[in-house]
């Protein structure tokens, strides 16, 4: 029997099951804006978008608590597709019009489609049986979810009276602001795909040596402090593993030339970090908004790469 490979984004599912506020906040910041944009552009409003998101979040919570949800694809594609299908079904009920859900199977991960089918089947059974248990925990989750959703959906801007001559300036600012968000929705950004990586090096030397300090600062995301420690260690001897984490630190601090030199060196070798370095080289181009180069580099990554789901997702976003 083939072993199921759990995707690293399982942390979002586990976080929902644990009612982790940080994870829920992260989902609202990273993934919900895309859902809202879709609903608003498909005959819906913000309130309806909020309802769809909360329904899906509660559904995922119930499925995770029942131990029936193991993520095998990126959370973003799975979550967005669930919300999309739920909204189109809801719109069908509201409008009385027939809606056919077309999916571009070529651009959607097969694992995501299987998970969607499982989740929708779980949803049907849940509605029929309605005997999940853990009622108190679920109510606590709903209360936390409502509070976080309220903060994200109902932020009220401060109202300031404007003199007539201010309106021309206000309109200009609004246009620029609108263009900014239009571009944001059109193009992916580095933070959408920059997943946390954990460093764990073999012990060498003293507990407070440069290698241990590099690991500590890297895992604490204090990359500017990690860089000199990496350089001290690498001056004594180079390994692909150390180069890889050093390159990520450089990229996080926007030292693009040095980071890309490291990734290109790894990419030219045959270590286990070859494909990983190629992925981060593409992310370097993404961070610099060089979408053409980013896409060209992504197309060189083998489909055997462990996290090829992310590669395909970014390629789709770059179309």
N, C-alpha and C positions, 0 to 999 in steps of 0.2 A: 504493500500500500504506500502510495507516494505521500511523503510528509508535507504538510501545509507550511509554506513559508510566510511567517507573519511579517507584515511591513512595519518599518520603524515608526510610522504614523499611528500605530496602535496606541501610542501614548495619549492621543486625543480621545480614543474610546475609553481607555482606562481612567482618564481624567474625568470624563463625564460620569462614569460609574461611581467615582469617588466624590462627586459633587465638588470638584476642585475649581475654585473661582478663577484661578490664574489660567487654567486650560480653557474654561468657558469664555473668559475675556479674550484670550488669544484667538479662539474660533470667531468671535464677533469682529475682531480687528482684521484678521487675515482673510476670512472666507465669506462672511456674511455680505460685505459690500457688493460682491459679484452677484449674489442672489437677488439683492435689492435692485440692482441695475437691470437684471433680467426681468423681474416682475414688473417694474415700472415701464419697461419697453414692450411688455406683452399684456397691456390692458389692465394692469393692477396699480395699486397705490402703496404707500409706505406701511399703512396699517395692515394691509393684506400680506405684504412681504414679511412683516414682523410675525404675524400669525403663522405663516408657513414655516419660518425658521424655528419658532418655538415648538411647533408640532413635530418637526423632524428631530429637533434636539431631544424632546421627551421620548420619542420613539427609539432613538439610539440609546438613550439612558435605559429604557425598559429592556431593550434587547441585550445590552451589555450586562445589566444586572442579572439577567436570566442566563448569562454565560453562553449566549448564542451569537456572539459577534466577534469574529477574529478578522482583523483587517488584512487583506492581501494585496492592496493597491493604495495609491496615495489618497489621503483623507479628502483632499480638495476635490478631486474628480468625483469621488463617491458621494460626498456631501452635496455638491452642486447638482449632480444628476438627480439625487433624491428630491431635493427642493424643487427643481425644475419640473419633474414629473408630478409632484404633489400639487404645484400651482396649476399646471395645465389641466389636471383632473378637477381641481376646484373651480377653475374658470369654466370648464364644461358644465358643471352643475349650476353655476351662477347664470351663465348666458343661455343655457339650453342649447348651445351649439355643439355639434360634434367636433371633437378634437382628436386628431391622430398624432401620437407622439413618435416623431421620426428621430432615430439616433444614427449618427454617423459612426457605424460600427468600426470602420477602419481607424478612426481617431480616438475611440474609447477603449480603454483597457478591458480585456475579456474578463479579468478578475473582478473589475468594478461592476460589470453587467451581471455576473453571477451573484455578487453580494447584494446588488439592488433587488434581484429576484427573491433572494432569501429574506431580506428585510421587509419587502412588500408582503411576502407570505406570512411572516411573523406578525405584521401589522393586522392582517386579516384575521388570523387566529386570535390575536389579542382582543380585537373588537368583539369576537364571538364569545370567547371564554371569560375575559375580564377577571382573571383570578391570579394575577401576578404576585400578589403579596407585597411585602416591603412597603406598605402604604405610607408609614410615617417618613421613611427615607425619601420616598418619591415626592411627598408634599414639601419636604425640606428642599429638595432639588428644584421643584417648580417655583418655590418662593425665591430661591437664589437666582434662578433663571430670569424670573420676572424683574427682579431688581437690576440685574446686569443689562437686560434688554431695555429697560426704561432709561438707563443712562445712555445707551447707544442710540436709541430711536427717538427719544423725546428731549434732546438737549435744546433748550429754548435760548435763542440768541438775545443778547441785551438790546432793548429797543432804545434808540437814540434819535431825538428829533433832528432833522436835517434842514438847514436853510436851503432855499431854492437853488442857489448857485452850487451847492454840494452835489446835486443830483448828477450832473455831467461826469464828475469824478467818480461817483458811486457806480454809475453805469459802466464806465471804463474798467473799473476794478472787477465788477461782476463778470464782464466779458472775459477778462484775463483769467479769473477764477474758474469760470466755466470751461475755458480751453484747457486749463491745467487738469481738471478732473476728467475731461474728455480724453486727453492723452493718457491719463492714468488708467482709464478703463480699456484703452486700446492696446497698450503695451505692458507686458509683464515687467516686474521690477525685481531687483536682486533679493530683497527681503522675502519675496514670495517663495523663493527656492533655496534660500540659505538655511539649511537644516542644521541643528546643533550637532557637533561631532565631539566625541569624548576621547581624550588622550589617556592612555594607560601604558606607560613605558616600563620596561624591565628595570629593576633597581640596579643602579650603578653608583658606587661611591657612597658618600654620606647622605643622611636623611635631608640635609639642607643644601645639597650640591646643586649645580646649575640645571641638571636634568630634571631633578625633582621639582625645582622651582619653575622650570619651563612648563612642566605638566600642570602644576598647581595654578599658575597664572593663566594658562590656556583654558583650563576647565572653568575658571572663574570669569572667563571672557575679558580678562585684562590683557589684551593682545599686545598693546604697546610695551607692557612690562615683560611679556613672554619672549618677545623678539630678541632682546640682547642675550637672554639665557640660551635660546636656541643657537644663536650665533657663536656663543662661547663653546657649546658642546660640539657643534658642527666643525669648528676650527680644529678640533682634535680627531675627528673622524666622521665621515658621512655615511648615513644609512637612508634608504628610501623612506622609511617610516618618519624619521626626524625631518627630512626634507619636506615631506607631505604636510606635516603639521606646521612647520615653519612657513611654508607657502601660504597656508590658510591664514596664519597670523598676519602676514604681509598684506594679503588681500583685504582682510577685515580693516586694516589701517589705511587702505587705499594706496599702498605702495605697488602700483600696478606693474611697472617694469620689472622690479625685482621678483614679484610674485610669479609673473608669467615666465620669467627665466627659469625659476625653480620647477614650475609645472611642465614646461617644455622639456626640461632635462629628464624628468620622470616619464613623460610621455614617450620619449625616444628610447627608453629602456624596456626591460621585460619583467619588472617587479610586479607584485600584486597591486601596486599603487598606480599602474599605468593608466587604466581607465578612470580611476578616481581623480587623478591629476588632470586628465582631459576634461572631465566634468567641471572641475573648478576653473580650468582655463576658460571654458565657455561662460561660467558665472562671472569671471573677471570682465569679459566683454559685455555681458549683460549689465553689470554694475556701471560700466562706462557708457551704456546705451548704444553700444555698437552692435545692433541687432543682426546685421548681415553676417559679421564675423562669428557671432555667437551661434547662429544657425548652422553655418558651415562647419564649425567645430563639433557641434552636437551630432551632425550627420556622419561623423567619423567614428562615433562610439558604437561598439558592438552590441547587438541585442542580447548577448550573453552577460552583459554588465549587470551586476546584482540589483542596481537601482535604475534599471532602464525605464521603469514606469515614469520616473521623474523626467527623464530625457524626452520621452514621447509627449508628456504633458507640456513641457516647455516648448517643444517644437510646434505643438498645436496652438499654443498661445502666441507664438511668433508669426503664425499664418496671417 
